[in-house]
Amino acid sequence: MWNKLKPYLLPVGIGVAISLGVGALAAILTRESMNIYETLNTPPLSPPAILFPIVWSVLYILMGVSAGVVYVNRYLSEPDARAGLKSFAISLVFNFAWSIIFFNLRSPLAAFVCLAILLYLIIKTIVSYFKVLPVAAYLQIPYAAWVLFAGYLNLGIYFLN
């Protein structure tokens, strides 16, 4: 069993480190502004602020595992693996940008547009990953669901504030 897992360790570790690193950097750069969430009028079903870092940490881990698994299995469909990893990398940029736009620039409408693009990129990633290895695509589904929910929250905040 160890021999089957061994090729995954480094790529999955790198994927997780990159994903968590993007999230950590965004958190560091927005830490002075994050307290605004508590002052905003939020739509129904809005979770407490403490839930966000927990959920995002789990999602970043799933995203990194997924990317590492696709990288290891890229030989199954090189073009789809390349397209999926590219979409994933670009999605990390939009993921990072959302925090800056929403918290630091305090622009919920622009942040919502950023989330819409992010959701498109996640779906693109899922489609490409599925062609390489379906399990990698499935690991991205919670990310897509959370970003969809975040879009609801973001748009609700825009309209309520």
Buried (B, 14 or more C-beta within 10 A) or exposed (E): EEEEEEEBEEBBEBBBBBBBBBBBEBBEBBEEBBEBBEEBEBBEEBEEEEEBEEBBBEBBBBBBBBBBBBBBBBEEBEEBBBBBBBBBBBBBBBBBBBBBBBBBEEBBEBBBBBBBBBBBBBBBBBBBBBBBBEBBBBBBEBBBEBBEBBBBBBBBBBEEE
